Amino acid sequence: MRILVDADACPVKDEVYRVAWRTVVPVTLVSNAPFRVPDHPLIERVVVSDGFDAADDWIAERADAASIVVTADILLADRCLKAGATVLAPTGKPFTTASIGGAVATRAIMADLRAGLGEGIGGPKPFAKEDRSRFLSALDAAIVRLKRV
């Protein structure tokens, strides 16, 4: 088992570290730019090229049934679900095979609206304290579930 993190804009990296250390699950943080990570044998940082979707491609190629992927990217979530991975948004919302189709469709509609209306249409709501708590619970539950398999 391992946790793969789409790390460039991930607001829950510290939470991932804490859960990983407590549950002894390795973590790989993938980004286009270097950033500091704790010096710990369970934590690995991978810096990919700044090419379009380079981090997504790296994660999707390695995601499998023993992986928990942390991402807010709906298209990456879809690719990882197809590979059998468990996928969580930083808000703690799980992406599932039942919900991903609707999420992809909503993403496309919102992109079209933004293109037509400009910046007047908002994006996701700001990350909140409750999101962090929900994420910790969801990550714990996912690890427990995968350890049973």
N, CA, C and O atoms as a DFTB+ gen file, in Angstrom:
596 C
 N C O
     1  1       0.844      -1.178       0.000
     2  2       0.000       0.000       0.000
     3  2       0.885       1.237       0.000
     4  3       1.966       1.245       0.589
     5  1       0.405       2.292      -0.677
     6  2       1.109       3.568      -0.663
     7  2       0.136       4.687      -0.968
     8  3      -0.938       4.471      -1.530
     9  1       0.535       5.881      -0.584
    10  2      -0.257       7.077      -0.839
    11  2       0.487       7.896      -1.885
    12  3       1.662       8.221      -1.712
    13  1      -0.205       8.227      -2.971
    14  2       0.347       9.073      -4.023
    15  2      -0.359      10.421      -3.941
    16  3      -1.589      10.480      -3.957
    17  1       0.410      11.502      -3.852
    18  2      -0.173      12.827      -3.660
    19  2       0.158      13.715      -4.850
    20  3       1.322      13.893      -5.208
    21  1      -0.885      14.269      -5.456
    22  2      -0.748      15.304      -6.476
    23  2      -0.437      16.580      -5.696
    24  3      -1.346      17.277      -5.246
    25  1       0.853      16.880      -5.541
    26  2       1.293      17.763      -4.459
    27  2       1.398      19.246      -4.779
    28  3       1.513      20.050      -3.854
    29  1       1.363      19.640      -6.032
    30  2       1.614      21.048      -6.339
    31  2       0.730      22.018      -5.561
    32  3       1.236      23.016      -5.048
    33  1      -0.543      21.765      -5.458
    34  2      -1.434      22.684      -4.746
    35  2      -2.193      21.971      -3.632
    36  3      -3.285      22.395      -3.254
    37  1      -1.627      20.903      -3.112
    38  2      -2.319      20.101      -2.112
    39  2      -2.274      20.778      -0.737
    40  3      -1.190      21.022      -0.207
    41  1      -3.434      21.082      -0.158
    42  2      -3.455      21.762       1.141
    43  2      -3.358      20.818       2.346
    44  3      -3.361      21.282       3.486
    45  1      -3.273      19.506       2.113
    46  2      -3.297      18.558       3.229
    47  2      -2.022      17.701       3.311
    48  3      -2.065      16.572       3.800
    49  1      -0.914      18.225       2.844
    50  2       0.338      17.454       2.897
    51  2       0.715      17.104       4.337
    52  3       1.099      15.967       4.612
    53  1       0.611      18.057       5.249
    54  2       0.971      17.780       6.648
    55  2       0.095      16.682       7.239
    56  3       0.576      15.856       8.016
    57  1      -1.165      16.666       6.885
    58  2      -2.070      15.627       7.375
    59  2      -1.670      14.261       6.807
    60  3      -1.706      13.254       7.513
    61  1      -1.294      14.238       5.540
    62  2      -0.844      12.983       4.923
    63  2       0.388      12.461       5.651
    64  3       0.474      11.267       5.937
    65  1       1.337      13.332       5.951
    66  2       2.545      12.894       6.671
    67  2       2.175      12.273       8.011
    68  3       2.647      11.188       8.350
    69  1       1.325      12.966       8.775
    70  2       0.962      12.463      10.113
    71  2       0.307      11.086      10.039
    72  3       0.639      10.196      10.822
    73  1      -0.613      10.913       9.108
    74  2      -1.292       9.624       8.969
    75  2      -0.301       8.564       8.495
    76  3      -0.337       7.431       8.975
    77  1       0.564       8.907       7.579
    78  2       1.550       7.951       7.064
    79  2       2.472       7.464       8.178
    80  3       2.747       6.268       8.280
    81  1       2.945       8.378       9.004
    82  2       3.838       7.978      10.094
    83  2       3.115       7.093      11.099
    84  3       3.677       6.114      11.590
    85  1       1.880       7.436      11.403
    86  2       1.115       6.663      12.384
    87  2       0.769       5.271      11.869
    88  3       0.787       4.304      12.629
    89  1       0.454       5.168      10.583
    90  2       0.011       3.887      10.018
    91  2       1.119       3.142       9.279
    92  3       0.911       2.030       8.793
    93  1       2.284       3.754       9.197
    94  2       3.464       3.191       8.514
    95  2       3.123       2.843       7.050
    96  3       3.317       1.716       6.595
    97  1       2.615       3.847       6.344
    98  2       2.296       3.712       4.922
    99  2       3.178       4.703       4.160
   100  3       3.185       5.892       4.476
   101  1       3.919       4.225       3.163
   102  2       4.783       5.138       2.399
   103  2       3.981       6.139       1.567
   104  3       2.878       5.849       1.103
   105  1       4.567       7.326       1.393
   106  2       3.937       8.421       0.664
   107  2       4.886       8.900      -0.424
   108  3       6.083       9.069      -0.192
   109  1       4.334       9.119      -1.617
   110  2       5.087       9.751      -2.695
   111  2       4.351      11.019      -3.079
   112  3       3.183      10.981      -3.466
   113  1       5.048      12.152      -2.970
   114  2       4.494      13.444      -3.343
   115  2       5.054      13.807      -4.714
   116  3       6.271      13.860      -4.894
   117  1       4.184      14.054      -5.667
   118  2       4.601      14.313      -7.043
   119  2       4.252      15.753      -7.387
   120  3       3.121      16.194      -7.185
   121  1       5.243      16.486      -7.914
   122  2       5.022      17.893      -8.244
   123  2       5.884      18.294      -9.435
   124  3       6.794      17.574      -9.845
   125  1       5.566      19.470      -9.977
   126  2       6.349      20.032     -11.070
   127  2       7.502      20.886     -10.560
   128  3       8.424      21.199     -11.314
   129  1       7.458      21.260      -9.302
   130  2       8.498      22.112      -8.723
   131  2       8.922      21.532      -7.377
   132  3       8.108      20.944      -6.663
   133  1      10.190      21.698      -7.036
   134  2      10.640      21.177      -5.743
   135  2      10.054      21.973      -4.574
   136  3       9.800      23.172      -4.687
   137  1       9.847      21.292      -3.465
   138  2       9.423      21.925      -2.219
   139  2       9.937      21.039      -1.098
   140  3      10.339      19.899      -1.330
   141  1       9.923      21.560       0.096
   142  2      10.451      20.818       1.246
   143  2       9.508      19.719       1.674
   144  3       8.292      19.902       1.724
   145  1      10.090      18.574       1.981
   146  2       9.337      17.475       2.580
   147  2      10.123      17.014       3.800
   148  3      11.337      17.207       3.858
   149  1       9.463      16.420       4.756
   150  2      10.181      15.924       5.934
   151  2      11.204      14.862       5.531
   152  3      10.969      14.060       4.628
   153  1      12.318      14.877       6.209
   154  2      13.346      13.870       5.992
   155  2      12.944      12.623       6.782
   156  3      13.237      12.497       7.971
   157  1      12.274      11.719       6.095
   158  2      11.757      10.527       6.743
   159  2      11.732       9.395       5.723
   160  3      11.418       9.635       4.558
   161  1      12.050       8.182       6.125
   162  2      12.101       7.077       5.157
   163  2      10.763       6.749       4.485
   164  3      10.754       6.134       3.419
   165  1       9.639       7.144       5.080
   166  2       8.337       6.875       4.460
   167  2       7.932       7.925       3.428
   168  3       6.978       7.722       2.678
   169  1       8.656       9.052       3.387
   170  2       8.265      10.164       2.529
   171  2       9.240      10.287       1.358
   172  3      10.451      10.409       1.544
   173  1       8.679      10.250       0.144
   174  2       9.477      10.408      -1.072
   175  2       8.901      11.568      -1.864
   176  3       7.684      11.707      -1.987
   177  1       9.778      12.392      -2.397
   178  2       9.358      13.491      -3.263
   179  2       9.834      13.193      -4.671
   180  3      11.001      12.857      -4.874
   181  1       8.939      13.314      -5.650
   182  2       9.279      13.136      -7.058
   183  2       8.958      14.445      -7.764
   184  3       7.822      14.916      -7.727
   185  1       9.962      15.030      -8.406
   186  2       9.754      16.249      -9.182
   187  2       9.820      15.856     -10.652
   188  3      10.836      15.347     -11.127
   189  1       8.727      16.099     -11.361
   190  2       8.641      15.774     -12.783
   191  2       8.862      17.048     -13.595
   192  3       8.975      18.138     -13.035
   193  1       8.921      16.905     -14.903
   194  2       9.091      18.079     -15.761
   195  2       7.888      18.998     -15.609
   196  3       6.861      18.611     -15.053
   197  1       8.028      20.207     -16.105
   198  2       6.894      21.124     -16.022
   199  2       5.972      20.979     -17.228
   200  3       5.158      21.863     -17.495
   201  1       6.091      19.879     -17.951
   202  2       5.213      19.611     -19.086
   203  2       3.773      19.453     -18.649
   204  3       3.488      19.084     -17.510
   205  1       2.867      19.740     -19.576
   206  2       1.440      19.650     -19.290
   207  2       1.093      18.241     -18.825
   208  3       1.397      17.270     -19.518
   209  1       0.470      18.120     -17.675
   210  2       0.023      16.855     -17.091
   211  2       1.147      15.886     -16.740
   212  3       0.889      14.693     -16.582
   213  1       2.379      16.359     -16.615
   214  2       3.497      15.457     -16.297
   215  2       3.293      14.788     -14.935
   216  3       3.508      13.583     -14.805
   217  1       2.884      15.548     -13.926
   218  2       2.651      14.959     -12.599
   219  2       1.469      13.993     -12.650
   220  3       1.517      12.912     -12.064
   221  1       0.416      14.387     -13.349
   222  2      -0.756      13.510     -13.481
   223  2      -0.377      12.196     -14.162
   224  3      -0.786      11.121     -13.725
   225  1       0.404      12.295     -15.231
   226  2       0.817      11.087     -15.956
   227  2       1.642      10.174     -15.061
   228  3       1.456       8.957     -15.073
   229  1       2.559      10.758     -14.280
   230  2       3.416       9.955     -13.395
   231  2       2.553       9.202     -12.391
   232  3       2.749       8.008     -12.164
   233  1       1.601       9.902     -11.796
   234  2       0.730       9.282     -10.792
   235  2      -0.148       8.216     -11.432
   236  3      -0.233       7.097     -10.926
   237  1      -0.800       8.551     -12.536
   238  2      -1.729       7.622     -13.183
   239  2      -1.028       6.338     -13.633
   240  3      -1.620       5.260     -13.585
   241  1       0.210       6.448     -14.063
   242  2       0.961       5.267     -14.510
   243  2       1.310       4.331     -13.357
   244  3       1.571       3.149     -13.581
   245  1       1.317       4.837     -12.145
   246  2       1.712       4.032     -10.990
   247  2       0.558       3.675     -10.061
   248  3       0.721       2.859      -9.154
   249  1      -0.590       4.273     -10.279
   250  2      -1.760       3.997      -9.440
   251  2      -2.258       2.582      -9.703
   252  3      -2.311       2.124     -10.844
   253  1      -2.622       1.900      -8.617
   254  2      -3.172       0.550      -8.724
   255  2      -4.077       0.291      -7.529
   256  3      -4.357       1.202      -6.749
   257  1      -4.527      -0.924      -7.385
   258  2      -5.474      -1.257      -6.321
   259  2      -4.882      -1.089      -4.919
   260  3      -5.629      -1.029      -3.942
   261  1      -3.568      -1.014      -4.806
   262  2      -2.927      -0.837      -3.506
   263  2      -2.573       0.628      -3.245
   264  3      -1.836       0.930      -2.307
   265  1      -3.094       1.532      -4.069
   266  2      -2.757       2.955      -3.955
   267  2      -3.949       3.771      -3.461
   268  3      -5.104       3.503      -3.790
   269  1      -3.614       4.774      -2.658
   270  2      -4.560       5.826      -2.317
   271  2      -4.012       7.081      -2.969
   272  3      -2.887       7.490      -2.682
   273  1      -4.790       7.689      -3.836
   274  2      -4.353       8.888      -4.547
   275  2      -5.082      10.085      -3.954
   276  3      -6.301      10.061      -3.787
   277  1      -4.320      11.137      -3.635
   278  2      -4.891      12.371      -3.105
   279  2      -4.768      13.431      -4.194
   280  3      -3.661      13.829      -4.558
   281  1      -5.904      13.886      -4.711
   282  2      -5.907      14.893      -5.765
   283  2      -7.237      15.622      -5.801
   284  3      -8.276      15.075      -5.429
   285  1      -7.187      16.863      -6.254
   286  2      -8.406      17.622      -6.518
   287  2      -8.716      17.607      -8.013
   288  3      -9.749      18.124      -8.437
   289  1      -7.835      17.022      -8.804
   290  2      -7.960      16.992     -10.262
   291  2      -8.925      15.876     -10.675
   292  3      -8.614      14.694     -10.529
   293  1     -10.069      16.252     -11.181
   294  2     -11.111      15.279     -11.518
   295  2     -10.668      14.328     -12.622
   296  3     -10.966      13.135     -12.565
   297  1      -9.960      14.841     -13.626
   298  2      -9.530      13.969     -14.720
   299  2      -8.465      12.974     -14.244
   300  3      -8.454      11.826     -14.687
   301  1      -7.577      13.402     -13.353
   302  2      -6.610      12.472     -12.771
   303  2      -7.337      11.444     -11.910
   304  3      -7.010      10.257     -11.948
   305  1      -8.310      11.890     -11.144
   306  2      -9.091      10.960     -10.317
   307  2      -9.731       9.884     -11.187
   308  3      -9.719       8.707     -10.824
   309  1     -10.280      10.269     -12.313
   310  2     -10.901       9.322     -13.236
   311  2      -9.883       8.289     -13.721
   312  3     -10.172       7.092     -13.736
   313  1      -8.711       8.741     -14.111
   314  2      -7.666       7.822     -14.590
   315  2      -7.244       6.849     -13.486
   316  3      -7.043       5.664     -13.748
   317  1      -7.112       7.338     -12.272
   318  2      -6.671       6.493     -11.160
   319  2      -7.755       5.498     -10.749
   320  3      -7.448       4.355     -10.411
   321  1      -9.007       5.917     -10.773
   322  2     -10.102       4.985     -10.482
   323  2     -10.115       3.847     -11.492
   324  3     -10.330       2.690     -11.130
   325  1      -9.885       4.176     -12.755
   326  2      -9.846       3.143     -13.795
   327  2      -8.714       2.149     -13.560
   328  3      -8.794       0.999     -13.993
   329  1      -7.652       2.592     -12.871
   330  2      -6.524       1.709     -12.542
   331  2      -6.776       0.929     -11.256
   332  3      -5.951       0.108     -10.855
   333  1      -7.919       1.182     -10.605
   334  2      -8.264       0.449      -9.390
   335  2      -7.895       1.127      -8.092
   336  3      -8.084       0.541      -7.025
   337  1      -7.373       2.348      -8.143
   338  2      -6.937       3.054      -6.943
   339  2      -8.120       3.613      -6.152
   340  3      -9.209       3.811      -6.690
   341  1      -7.880       3.860      -4.864
   342  2      -8.793       4.618      -4.023
   343  2      -8.395       6.075      -4.196
   344  3      -7.210       6.400      -4.114
   345  1      -9.361       6.960      -4.434
   346  2      -9.032       8.359      -4.723
   347  2      -9.814       9.272      -3.787
   348  3     -11.032       9.159      -3.651
   349  1      -9.080      10.181      -3.144
   350  2      -9.673      11.153      -2.224
   351  2      -9.314      12.569      -2.647
   352  3      -8.181      12.844      -3.039
   353  1     -10.292      13.461      -2.563
   354  2     -10.015      14.885      -2.735
   355  2      -9.447      15.408      -1.420
   356  3      -9.684      14.804      -0.374
   357  1      -8.706      16.512      -1.445
   358  2      -8.192      17.094      -0.197
   359  2      -9.293      17.486       0.786
   360  3      -9.018      17.681       1.970
   361  1     -10.513      17.602       0.322
   362  2     -11.642      17.917       1.202
   363  2     -12.162      16.678       1.915
   364  3     -13.042      16.777       2.770
   365  1     -11.623      15.512       1.571
   366  2     -12.078      14.262       2.165
   367  2     -13.146      13.574       1.343
   368  3     -13.547      12.453       1.655
   369  1     -13.606      14.232       0.301
   370  2     -14.631      13.635      -0.564
   371  2     -13.996      12.508      -1.379
   372  3     -13.018      12.734      -2.091
   373  1     -14.545      11.303      -1.279
   374  2     -14.005      10.227      -2.101
   375  2     -14.531      10.325      -3.531
   376  3     -15.709      10.604      -3.752
   377  1     -13.657      10.094      -4.484
   378  2     -14.093       9.911      -5.861
   379  2     -14.352       8.419      -6.015
   380  3     -13.531       7.599      -5.603
   381  1     -15.492       8.064      -6.608
   382  2     -15.825       6.657      -6.804
   383  2     -16.202       6.434      -8.260
   384  3     -16.434       7.386      -9.006
   385  1     -16.260       5.175      -8.654
   386  2     -16.681       4.880     -10.022
   387  2     -18.117       5.340     -10.249
   388  3     -18.486       5.660     -11.379
   389  1     -18.930       5.381      -9.204
   390  2     -20.318       5.829      -9.333
   391  2     -20.425       7.351      -9.454
   392  3     -21.361       7.853     -10.076
   393  1     -19.484       8.089      -8.870
   394  2     -19.595       9.550      -8.855
   395  2     -18.726      10.253      -9.887
   396  3     -18.956      11.425     -10.183
   397  1     -17.743       9.572     -10.436
   398  2     -16.764      10.267     -11.280
   399  2     -17.367      10.769     -12.586
   400  3     -16.971      11.827     -13.075
   401  1     -18.311      10.038     -13.159
   402  2     -18.926      10.496     -14.404
   403  2     -19.604      11.838     -14.248
   404  3     -19.448      12.724     -15.088
   405  1     -20.358      11.991     -13.172
   406  2     -21.015      13.264     -12.893
   407  2     -20.014      14.372     -12.623
   408  3     -20.223      15.512     -13.036
   409  1     -18.930      14.048     -11.934
   410  2     -17.905      15.050     -11.632
   411  2     -17.214      15.524     -12.914
   412  3     -16.951      16.716     -13.077
   413  1     -16.923      14.590     -13.819
   414  2     -16.298      14.951     -15.093
   415  2     -17.249      15.833     -15.909
   416  3     -16.824      16.826     -16.499
   417  1     -18.523      15.472     -15.941
   418  2     -19.506      16.256     -16.690
   419  2     -19.658      17.662     -16.101
   420  3     -19.710      18.644     -16.841
   421  1     -19.729      17.754     -14.780
   422  2     -19.839      19.059     -14.132
   423  2     -18.617      19.912     -14.411
   424  3     -18.733      21.115     -14.646
   425  1     -17.444      19.292     -14.387
   426  2     -16.212      20.014     -14.691
   427  2     -16.270      20.593     -16.097
   428  3     -15.903      21.749     -16.306
   429  1     -16.724      19.806     -17.058
   430  2     -16.810      20.273     -18.446
   431  2     -17.800      21.424     -18.577
   432  3     -17.530      22.403     -19.274
   433  1     -18.943      21.309     -17.910
   434  2     -19.952      22.379     -17.963
   435  2     -19.388      23.667     -17.368
   436  3     -19.545      24.743     -17.944
   437  1     -18.736      23.554     -16.219
   438  2     -18.176      24.747     -15.574
   439  2     -17.076      25.381     -16.428
   440  3     -16.970      26.606     -16.484
   441  1     -16.255      24.559     -17.095
   442  2     -15.218      25.095     -17.973
   443  2     -15.863      25.863     -19.130
   444  3     -15.388      26.934     -19.507
   445  1     -16.940      25.318     -19.688
   446  2     -17.646      26.003     -20.774
   447  2     -18.253      27.320     -20.281
   448  3     -18.178      28.337     -20.970
   449  1     -18.848      27.299     -19.102
   450  2     -19.427      28.527     -18.544
   451  2     -18.356      29.579     -18.308
   452  3     -18.555      30.750     -18.632
   453  1     -17.225      29.173     -17.749
   454  2     -16.139      30.129     -17.502
   455  2     -15.628      30.707     -18.812
   456  3     -15.324      31.897     -18.897
   457  1     -15.534      29.861     -19.836
   458  2     -15.054      30.330     -21.137
   459  2     -16.029      31.340     -21.740
   460  3     -15.609      32.311     -22.370
   461  1     -17.314      31.117     -21.549
   462  2     -18.314      32.005     -22.120
   463  2     -18.573      33.250     -21.304
   464  3     -18.836      34.317     -21.858
   465  1     -18.499      33.121     -19.988
   466  2     -18.834      34.251     -19.111
   467  2     -17.616      34.937     -18.519
   468  3     -17.733      35.995     -17.900
   469  1     -16.476      34.353     -18.703
   470  2     -15.271      34.953     -18.147
   471  2     -15.103      34.631     -16.680
   472  3     -15.563      33.595     -16.202
   473  1     -14.452      35.513     -15.982
   474  2     -14.084      35.283     -14.590
   475  2     -15.255      35.453     -13.621
   476  3     -15.095      35.187     -12.430
   477  1     -16.412      35.881     -14.087
   478  2     -17.547      36.136     -13.205
   479  2     -18.080      34.901     -12.516
   480  3     -18.782      35.009     -11.510
   481  1     -17.763      33.738     -13.031
   482  2     -18.269      32.494     -12.444
   483  2     -17.196      31.968     -11.484
   484  3     -16.027      31.873     -11.858
   485  1     -17.569      31.642     -10.302
   486  2     -16.597      31.226      -9.293
   487  2     -16.104      29.811      -9.462
   488  3     -16.641      29.030     -10.247
   489  1     -15.089      29.504      -8.722
   490  2     -14.554      28.152      -8.672
   491  2     -15.039      27.468      -7.413
   492  3     -16.093      27.806      -6.875
   493  1     -14.261      26.500      -6.944
   494  2     -14.673      25.800      -5.722
   495  2     -14.629      26.729      -4.508
   496  3     -13.926      27.740      -4.504
   497  1     -15.395      26.363      -3.485
   498  2     -15.396      27.184      -2.276
   499  2     -14.037      27.044      -1.582
   500  3     -13.337      26.051      -1.780
   501  1     -13.668      28.028      -0.776
   502  2     -12.363      27.995      -0.096
   503  2     -12.232      26.777       0.824
   504  3     -13.211      26.300       1.398
   505  1     -11.006      26.295       0.942
   506  2     -10.705      25.165       1.802
   507  2     -10.955      25.564       3.253
   508  3     -10.520      26.630       3.689
   509  1     -11.656      24.712       4.000
   510  2     -12.053      25.042       5.370
   511  2     -11.499      24.028       6.371
   512  3     -11.053      22.943       6.000
   513  1     -11.540      24.407       7.633
   514  2     -11.097      23.538       8.727
   515  2     -11.853      22.206       8.715
   516  3     -11.271      21.155       8.982
   517  1     -13.145      22.258       8.407
   518  2     -13.950      21.036       8.354
   519  2     -13.464      20.099       7.245
   520  3     -13.531      18.877       7.382
   521  1     -12.971      20.688       6.136
   522  2     -12.441      19.878       5.034
   523  2     -11.225      19.086       5.502
   524  3     -11.075      17.910       5.171
   525  1     -10.368      19.734       6.267
   526  2      -9.161      19.082       6.789
   527  2      -9.531      17.904       7.684
   528  3      -8.941      16.827       7.584
   529  1     -10.500      18.116       8.547
   530  2     -10.962      17.062       9.455
   531  2     -11.592      15.908       8.670
   532  3     -11.331      14.738       8.951
   533  1     -12.418      16.251       7.690
   534  2     -13.066      15.233       6.853
   535  2     -12.012      14.433       6.077
   536  3     -12.145      13.221       5.911
   537  1     -10.970      15.118       5.607
   538  2      -9.904      14.436       4.882
   539  2      -9.189      13.428       5.787
   540  3      -8.946      12.291       5.381
   541  1      -8.856      13.841       6.998
   542  2      -8.171      12.930       7.921
   543  2      -8.999      11.674       8.172
   544  3      -8.462      10.566       8.162
   545  1     -10.288      11.835       8.393
   546  2     -11.165      10.676       8.615
   547  2     -11.230       9.785       7.380
   548  3     -11.161       8.560       7.487
   549  1     -11.364      10.400       6.212
   550  2     -11.459       9.622       4.973
   551  2     -10.163       8.876       4.684
   552  3     -10.197       7.731       4.234
   553  1      -9.014       9.513       4.936
   554  2      -7.731       8.852       4.700
   555  2      -7.540       7.677       5.660
   556  3      -7.103       6.600       5.256
   557  1      -7.871       7.893       6.923
   558  2      -7.804       6.791       7.900
   559  2      -8.678       5.621       7.462
   560  3      -8.238       4.471       7.483
   561  1      -9.912       5.911       7.066
   562  2     -10.849       4.856       6.658
   563  2     -10.330       4.114       5.424
   564  3     -10.451       2.891       5.343
   565  1      -9.758       4.839       4.471
   566  2      -9.234       4.204       3.261
   567  2      -8.067       3.270       3.593
   568  3      -7.962       2.180       3.032
   569  1      -7.206       3.695       4.495
   570  2      -6.064       2.851       4.883
   571  2      -6.551       1.590       5.590
   572  3      -6.084       0.489       5.297
   573  1      -7.484       1.751       6.513
   574  2      -8.035       0.580       7.215
   575  2      -8.652      -0.404       6.214
   576  3      -8.428      -1.612       6.295
   577  1      -9.432       0.135       5.268
   578  2     -10.082      -0.705       4.257
   579  2      -9.055      -1.455       3.398
   580  3      -9.217      -2.649       3.144
   581  1      -8.009      -0.768       2.955
   582  2      -6.993      -1.420       2.120
   583  2      -6.155      -2.430       2.908
   584  3      -5.707      -3.431       2.350
   585  1      -5.945      -2.175       4.182
   586  2      -5.176      -3.127       4.980
   587  2      -5.934      -4.430       5.198
   588  3      -5.327      -5.473       5.444
   589  1      -7.259      -4.372       5.108
   590  2      -8.070      -5.587       5.272
   591  2      -7.999      -6.493       4.050
   592  3      -8.214      -7.701       4.146
   593  1      -7.699      -5.902       2.912
   594  2      -7.717      -6.680       1.653
   595  2      -6.522      -7.571       1.539
   596  3      -6.380      -8.290       0.550
